[in-house]
């Protein structure tokens, strides 16, 4: 029967540097809800102690991520992990590939990358400095349009042919202009166009590409 190792780091060993070799722009770039990105993360042992690694360890060393909503201060369940596969002496580094998935709810978040010894402690809880960045999670204009169309179709599907209903589906002017821009076009003129009736603020768009 295989023996399970239970080596626990000393407090002074909980000191790491977390960097993104390809540049932190991959983290700061706007995320779409639920989007997944594979992030290359470099971990450096800044402590004077050896980080030992055992394949049967009950407390493996890993790099992980935590999302926190800046609007509610609620910390989301952390699910992404990447194992440190070999021991690191003082000053040594290793590069890990971490699959990071954005929250499903749009908003403003803090994304934190940190080392953790499972079931013992995050390194930041022992005074180590994690990598933190504030990012936006929101739909792109085209995805926002697709999401609203899906919602519209679901609403429409709830009405039977025997009781027809009329629907008006509105899109904000800013979203329309961003969709045109993302498609390589340029809106050269916008004017009010009251064809939808007095209950709606409607526009006519003139665009070129």
ZADO-1210 file (C-alpha; in nm, 4 decimals, padded with zeros to 6 digits):
<atoms>
<atom x="00.0000" y="00.0000" z="00.0000" code="UNK" pos="1"/>
<atom x="00.1461" y="00.3386" z="-00.1015" code="UNK" pos="2"/>
<atom x="00.2366" y="00.5719" z="00.1814" code="UNK" pos="3"/>
<atom x="00.0906" y="00.9221" z="00.1656" code="UNK" pos="4"/>
<atom x="00.3382" y="01.2005" z="00.2382" code="UNK" pos="5"/>
<atom x="00.2258" y="01.4694" z="00.4830" code="UNK" pos="6"/>
<atom x="00.5115" y="01.7209" z="00.4554" code="UNK" pos="7"/>
<atom x="00.3918" y="02.0667" z="00.5598" code="UNK" pos="8"/>
<atom x="00.5935" y="02.3765" z="00.4718" code="UNK" pos="9"/>
<atom x="00.7384" y="02.5867" z="00.7481" code="UNK" pos="10"/>
<atom x="00.5913" y="02.9376" z="00.7717" code="UNK" pos="11"/>
<atom x="00.9031" y="03.1013" z="00.6246" code="UNK" pos="12"/>
<atom x="00.8745" y="02.8781" z="00.3165" code="UNK" pos="13"/>
<atom x="00.5445" y="03.0431" z="00.2175" code="UNK" pos="14"/>
<atom x="00.7074" y="03.3118" z="00.0035" code="UNK" pos="15"/>
<atom x="00.6636" y="03.3157" z="-00.3736" code="UNK" pos="16"/>
<atom x="00.6742" y="03.5422" z="-00.6758" code="UNK" pos="17"/>
<atom x="00.3996" y="03.4948" z="-00.9353" code="UNK" pos="18"/>
<atom x="00.4521" y="03.6359" z="-01.2849" code="UNK" pos="19"/>
<atom x="00.3021" y="03.5896" z="-01.6308" code="UNK" pos="20"/>
<atom x="00.5902" y="03.5451" z="-01.8801" code="UNK" pos="21"/>
<atom x="00.3782" y="03.6437" z="-02.1795" code="UNK" pos="22"/>
<atom x="00.2747" y="03.9704" z="-02.0151" code="UNK" pos="23"/>
<atom x="-00.0126" y="04.0542" z="-01.7843" code="UNK" pos="24"/>
<atom x="-00.2180" y="04.1962" z="-02.0728" code="UNK" pos="25"/>
<atom x="-00.3686" y="03.8482" z="-02.1159" code="UNK" pos="26"/>
<atom x="-00.5208" y="03.8918" z="-01.7695" code="UNK" pos="27"/>
<atom x="-00.6342" y="04.2535" z="-01.8049" code="UNK" pos="28"/>
<atom x="-00.8012" y="04.2053" z="-02.1431" code="UNK" pos="29"/>
<atom x="-01.1794" y="04.2025" z="-02.1012" code="UNK" pos="30"/>
<atom x="-01.3195" y="03.8564" z="-02.0275" code="UNK" pos="31"/>
<atom x="-01.6525" y="03.7286" z="-02.1514" code="UNK" pos="32"/>
<atom x="-01.8731" y="03.5497" z="-01.8962" code="UNK" pos="33"/>
<atom x="-01.7613" y="03.1884" z="-01.8653" code="UNK" pos="34"/>
<atom x="-01.4618" y="03.2394" z="-02.0965" code="UNK" pos="35"/>
<atom x="-01.1660" y="03.0059" z="-02.0379" code="UNK" pos="36"/>
<atom x="-00.8026" y="03.0981" z="-02.1015" code="UNK" pos="37"/>
<atom x="-00.4869" y="02.8937" z="-02.0512" code="UNK" pos="38"/>
<atom x="-00.2409" y="03.1213" z="-01.8699" code="UNK" pos="39"/>
<atom x="00.1321" y="03.0494" z="-01.8531" code="UNK" pos="40"/>
<atom x="00.2360" y="03.1285" z="-01.4948" code="UNK" pos="41"/>
<atom x="00.5916" y="03.1415" z="-01.3613" code="UNK" pos="42"/>
<atom x="00.6375" y="03.0615" z="-00.9925" code="UNK" pos="43"/>
<atom x="00.9606" y="03.1483" z="-00.8111" code="UNK" pos="44"/>
<atom x="01.0592" y="03.0272" z="-00.4654" code="UNK" pos="45"/>
<atom x="01.1620" y="03.3428" z="-00.2774" code="UNK" pos="46"/>
<atom x="01.2014" y="03.1628" z="00.0532" code="UNK" pos="47"/>
<atom x="01.5212" y="03.0181" z="00.2049" code="UNK" pos="48"/>
<atom x="01.3579" y="02.6738" z="00.2197" code="UNK" pos="49"/>
<atom x="01.3179" y="02.3893" z="-00.0284" code="UNK" pos="50"/>
<atom x="00.9701" y="02.3347" z="-00.1669" code="UNK" pos="51"/>
<atom x="00.9587" y="01.9585" z="-00.1711" code="UNK" pos="52"/>
<atom x="00.7145" y="01.7783" z="-00.3980" code="UNK" pos="53"/>
<atom x="00.5857" y="01.4229" z="-00.3619" code="UNK" pos="54"/>
<atom x="00.3391" y="01.2629" z="-00.6061" code="UNK" pos="55"/>
<atom x="00.1469" y="01.1060" z="-00.3154" code="UNK" pos="56"/>
<atom x="00.1418" y="01.4172" z="-00.0990" code="UNK" pos="57"/>
<atom x="-00.1724" y="01.4853" z="00.1031" code="UNK" pos="58"/>
<atom x="-00.0890" y="01.8564" z="00.0777" code="UNK" pos="59"/>
<atom x="00.0387" y="01.9230" z="-00.2770" code="UNK" pos="60"/>
<atom x="00.1816" y="02.2575" z="-00.3832" code="UNK" pos="61"/>
<atom x="-00.0199" y="02.4261" z="-00.6569" code="UNK" pos="62"/>
<atom x="-00.0822" y="02.7578" z="-00.8215" code="UNK" pos="63"/>
<atom x="-00.4451" y="02.8622" z="-00.8255" code="UNK" pos="64"/>
<atom x="-00.6747" y="03.1564" z="-00.8851" code="UNK" pos="65"/>
<atom x="-00.9483" y="03.3334" z="-00.6903" code="UNK" pos="66"/>
<atom x="-01.2130" y="03.5693" z="-00.8334" code="UNK" pos="67"/>
<atom x="-01.3638" y="03.8352" z="-00.6067" code="UNK" pos="68"/>
<atom x="-01.6499" y="04.0639" z="-00.7083" code="UNK" pos="69"/>
<atom x="-01.5505" y="04.4286" z="-00.6583" code="UNK" pos="70"/>
<atom x="-01.9189" y="04.5202" z="-00.6438" code="UNK" pos="71"/>
<atom x="-02.0272" y="04.2804" z="-00.3674" code="UNK" pos="72"/>
<atom x="-01.6830" y="04.1822" z="-00.2241" code="UNK" pos="73"/>
<atom x="-01.8029" y="03.8219" z="-00.2517" code="UNK" pos="74"/>
<atom x="-01.5304" y="03.5672" z="-00.3195" code="UNK" pos="75"/>
<atom x="-01.6241" y="03.3064" z="-00.5771" code="UNK" pos="76"/>
<atom x="-01.5450" y="02.9410" z="-00.5377" code="UNK" pos="77"/>
<atom x="-01.1903" y="02.8820" z="-00.6616" code="UNK" pos="78"/>
<atom x="-01.1676" y="02.5887" z="-00.8992" code="UNK" pos="79"/>
<atom x="-00.8565" y="02.6345" z="-01.1117" code="UNK" pos="80"/>
<atom x="-00.5361" y="02.4635" z="-01.0055" code="UNK" pos="81"/>
<atom x="-00.2052" y="02.3567" z="-01.1613" code="UNK" pos="82"/>
<atom x="00.0333" y="02.1254" z="-00.9757" code="UNK" pos="83"/>
<atom x="00.3964" y="02.2028" z="-00.9083" code="UNK" pos="84"/>
<atom x="00.5508" y="01.8880" z="-01.0524" code="UNK" pos="85"/>
<atom x="00.9065" y="01.9079" z="-00.9173" code="UNK" pos="86"/>
<atom x="01.0856" y="02.0470" z="-00.6137" code="UNK" pos="87"/>
<atom x="01.2053" y="02.4085" z="-00.6158" code="UNK" pos="88"/>
<atom x="01.5012" y="02.5276" z="-00.4129" code="UNK" pos="89"/>
<atom x="01.5486" y="02.8889" z="-00.3021" code="UNK" pos="90"/>
<atom x="01.5550" y="03.1184" z="-00.6060" code="UNK" pos="91"/>
<atom x="01.4408" y="02.8481" z="-00.8484" code="UNK" pos="92"/>
<atom x="01.1424" y="02.8862" z="-01.0806" code="UNK" pos="93"/>
<atom x="00.8947" y="02.6718" z="-01.2678" code="UNK" pos="94"/>
<atom x="00.6424" y="02.7545" z="-01.5385" code="UNK" pos="95"/>
<atom x="00.2911" y="02.6119" z="-01.5075" code="UNK" pos="96"/>
<atom x="-00.0105" y="02.6243" z="-01.7368" code="UNK" pos="97"/>
<atom x="-00.3240" y="02.7303" z="-01.5532" code="UNK" pos="98"/>
<atom x="-00.6729" y="02.7014" z="-01.7010" code="UNK" pos="99"/>
<atom x="-00.8615" y="03.0099" z="-01.5778" code="UNK" pos="100"/>
<atom x="-01.2363" y="03.0426" z="-01.6294" code="UNK" pos="101"/>
<atom x="-01.4179" y="03.3754" z="-01.5848" code="UNK" pos="102"/>
<atom x="-01.7326" y="03.4061" z="-01.3706" code="UNK" pos="103"/>
<atom x="-02.0665" y="03.3622" z="-01.5461" code="UNK" pos="104"/>
<atom x="-02.2043" y="03.6893" z="-01.4095" code="UNK" pos="105"/>
<atom x="-02.0858" y="04.0110" z="-01.5815" code="UNK" pos="106"/>
<atom x="-01.9229" y="04.2695" z="-01.3564" code="UNK" pos="107"/>
<atom x="-01.5987" y="04.4129" z="-01.2238" code="UNK" pos="108"/>
<atom x="-01.3729" y="04.1572" z="-01.0538" code="UNK" pos="109"/>
<atom x="-01.0354" y="04.1146" z="-00.8897" code="UNK" pos="110"/>
<atom x="-00.8463" y="03.8148" z="-01.0277" code="UNK" pos="111"/>
<atom x="-00.5803" y="03.6801" z="-00.7916" code="UNK" pos="112"/>
<atom x="-00.3129" y="03.4218" z="-00.8766" code="UNK" pos="113"/>
<atom x="-00.1401" y="03.2653" z="-00.5775" code="UNK" pos="114"/>
<atom x="00.0402" y="02.9557" z="-00.4562" code="UNK" pos="115"/>
<atom x="-00.1361" y="02.7217" z="-00.2177" code="UNK" pos="116"/>
<atom x="-00.0453" y="02.4186" z="-00.0120" code="UNK" pos="117"/>
<atom x="-00.3711" y="02.2298" z="-00.0231" code="UNK" pos="118"/>
<atom x="-00.5583" y="02.1946" z="00.3055" code="UNK" pos="119"/>
<atom x="-00.2913" y="02.4064" z="00.4767" code="UNK" pos="120"/>
<atom x="-00.2853" y="02.7665" z="00.3499" code="UNK" pos="121"/>
<atom x="-00.2728" y="03.0047" z="00.0582" code="UNK" pos="122"/>
<atom x="00.0715" y="03.1662" z="00.0456" code="UNK" pos="123"/>
<atom x="-00.0816" y="03.5149" z="00.0681" code="UNK" pos="124"/>
<atom x="-00.2297" y="03.4229" z="00.4089" code="UNK" pos="125"/>
<atom x="00.1292" y="03.3777" z="00.5291" code="UNK" pos="126"/>
<atom x="00.2465" y="03.7149" z="00.3951" code="UNK" pos="127"/>
<atom x="00.3470" y="03.6254" z="00.0391" code="UNK" pos="128"/>
<atom x="00.2423" y="03.8661" z="-00.2371" code="UNK" pos="129"/>
<atom x="00.0004" y="03.7207" z="-00.4968" code="UNK" pos="130"/>
<atom x="-00.0496" y="03.8580" z="-00.8466" code="UNK" pos="131"/>
<atom x="-00.3686" y="04.0663" z="-00.8472" code="UNK" pos="132"/>
<atom x="-00.5426" y="04.2568" z="-01.1242" code="UNK" pos="133"/>
<atom x="-00.8851" y="04.4177" z="-01.1635" code="UNK" pos="134"/>
<atom x="-01.0676" y="04.3085" z="-01.4756" code="UNK" pos="135"/>
<atom x="-01.4020" y="04.3508" z="-01.6503" code="UNK" pos="136"/>
<atom x="-01.6214" y="04.0520" z="-01.7262" code="UNK" pos="137"/>
<atom x="-01.8757" y="04.1490" z="-01.9882" code="UNK" pos="138"/>
<atom x="-02.0222" y="04.0409" z="-02.3181" code="UNK" pos="139"/>
<atom x="-01.8797" y="04.1730" z="-02.6418" code="UNK" pos="140"/>
<atom x="-02.1334" y="04.3743" z="-02.8456" code="UNK" pos="141"/>
<atom x="-02.1979" y="04.0825" z="-03.0808" code="UNK" pos="142"/>
<atom x="-02.2310" y="03.8311" z="-02.7958" code="UNK" pos="143"/>
<atom x="-02.4612" y="04.0712" z="-02.6120" code="UNK" pos="144"/>
<atom x="-02.6782" y="04.0865" z="-02.9226" code="UNK" pos="145"/>
<atom x="-02.6810" y="03.7057" z="-02.9525" code="UNK" pos="146"/>
<atom x="-02.7733" y="03.6739" z="-02.5834" code="UNK" pos="147"/>
<atom x="-03.0646" y="03.9124" z="-02.6209" code="UNK" pos="148"/>
<atom x="-03.1844" y="03.7380" z="-02.9351" code="UNK" pos="149"/>
<atom x="-03.1775" y="03.4031" z="-02.7529" code="UNK" pos="150"/>
<atom x="-03.3817" y="03.5587" z="-02.4723" code="UNK" pos="151"/>
<atom x="-03.6243" y="03.7031" z="-02.7269" code="UNK" pos="152"/>
<atom x="-03.6688" y="03.3631" z="-02.8938" code="UNK" pos="153"/>
<atom x="-03.7378" y="03.1984" z="-02.5574" code="UNK" pos="154"/>
<atom x="-04.0031" y="03.4606" z="-02.4779" code="UNK" pos="155"/>
<atom x="-04.1545" y="03.4224" z="-02.8221" code="UNK" pos="156"/>
<atom x="-04.1652" y="03.0448" z="-02.7847" code="UNK" pos="157"/>
<atom x="-04.3838" y="03.0709" z="-02.4761" code="UNK" pos="158"/>
<atom x="-04.6716" y="03.2114" z="-02.6840" code="UNK" pos="159"/>
<atom x="-04.8856" y="02.9700" z="-02.8787" code="UNK" pos="160"/>
<atom x="-04.9893" y="03.0415" z="-03.2403" code="UNK" pos="161"/>
<atom x="-05.3519" y="03.0687" z="-03.1211" code="UNK" pos="162"/>
<atom x="-05.2686" y="03.3775" z="-02.9167" code="UNK" pos="163"/>
<atom x="-05.0247" y="03.5777" z="-03.1281" code="UNK" pos="164"/>
<atom x="-04.8309" y="03.8617" z="-02.9656" code="UNK" pos="165"/>
<atom x="-04.6212" y="04.1413" z="-03.1041" code="UNK" pos="166"/>
<atom x="-04.2705" y="04.2013" z="-02.9747" code="UNK" pos="167"/>
<atom x="-04.0376" y="04.4970" z="-03.0166" code="UNK" pos="168"/>
<atom x="-03.6714" y="04.4176" z="-02.9532" code="UNK" pos="169"/>
<atom x="-03.4582" y="04.7205" z="-02.8678" code="UNK" pos="170"/>
<atom x="-03.0797" y="04.7620" z="-02.8713" code="UNK" pos="171"/>
<atom x="-02.8957" y="05.0569" z="-02.7183" code="UNK" pos="172"/>
<atom x="-02.7437" y="05.3060" z="-02.9616" code="UNK" pos="173"/>
<atom x="-02.3980" y="05.2524" z="-02.8077" code="UNK" pos="174"/>
<atom x="-02.4222" y="04.8758" z="-02.8664" code="UNK" pos="175"/>
<atom x="-02.5217" y="04.9227" z="-03.2306" code="UNK" pos="176"/>
<atom x="-02.2298" y="05.1586" z="-03.2921" code="UNK" pos="177"/>
<atom x="-01.9857" y="04.9167" z="-03.1260" code="UNK" pos="178"/>
<atom x="-02.1136" y="04.6273" z="-03.3394" code="UNK" pos="179"/>
<atom x="-02.0555" y="04.8333" z="-03.6547" code="UNK" pos="180"/>
<atom x="-01.7078" y="04.9296" z="-03.5316" code="UNK" pos="181"/>
<atom x="-01.6150" y="04.5706" z="-03.4392" code="UNK" pos="182"/>
<atom x="-01.7161" y="04.4647" z="-03.7904" code="UNK" pos="183"/>
<atom x="-01.4729" y="04.7172" z="-03.9400" code="UNK" pos="184"/>
<atom x="-01.7304" y="04.9830" z="-04.0202" code="UNK" pos="185"/>
<atom x="-01.7709" y="05.3456" z="-03.9248" code="UNK" pos="186"/>
<atom x="-02.0927" y="05.5204" z="-03.8286" code="UNK" pos="187"/>
<atom x="-02.0898" y="05.8547" z="-04.0085" code="UNK" pos="188"/>
<atom x="-02.4351" y="05.9769" z="-03.9097" code="UNK" pos="189"/>
<atom x="-02.7131" y="05.8951" z="-03.6642" code="UNK" pos="190"/>
<atom x="-03.0498" y="06.0682" z="-03.6565" code="UNK" pos="191"/>
<atom x="-03.3737" y="06.0082" z="-03.4747" code="UNK" pos="192"/>
<atom x="-03.6186" y="05.8010" z="-03.6763" code="UNK" pos="193"/>
<atom x="-03.9571" y="05.7727" z="-03.4993" code="UNK" pos="194"/>
<atom x="-04.0876" y="05.4780" z="-03.7006" code="UNK" pos="195"/>
<atom x="-04.1416" y="05.2598" z="-03.3940" code="UNK" pos="196"/>
<atom x="-04.3927" y="05.4921" z="-03.2337" code="UNK" pos="197"/>
<atom x="-04.3821" y="05.7408" z="-02.9465" code="UNK" pos="198"/>
<atom x="-04.2983" y="05.4743" z="-02.6837" code="UNK" pos="199"/>
<atom x="-03.9582" y="05.4100" z="-02.8405" code="UNK" pos="200"/>
<atom x="-03.6470" y="05.6191" z="-02.8994" code="UNK" pos="201"/>
<atom x="-03.5457" y="05.5082" z="-03.2482" code="UNK" pos="202"/>
<atom x="-03.2526" y="05.5967" z="-03.4740" code="UNK" pos="203"/>
<atom x="-03.1484" y="05.5657" z="-03.8347" code="UNK" pos="204"/>
<atom x="-02.7795" y="05.4777" z="-03.8795" code="UNK" pos="205"/>
<atom x="-02.5703" y="05.5631" z="-04.1844" code="UNK" pos="206"/>
<atom x="-02.2437" y="05.3680" z="-04.1901" code="UNK" pos="207"/>
<atom x="-01.9583" y="05.2974" z="-04.4248" code="UNK" pos="208"/>
<atom x="-01.6832" y="05.0381" z="-04.4381" code="UNK" pos="209"/>
</atoms>
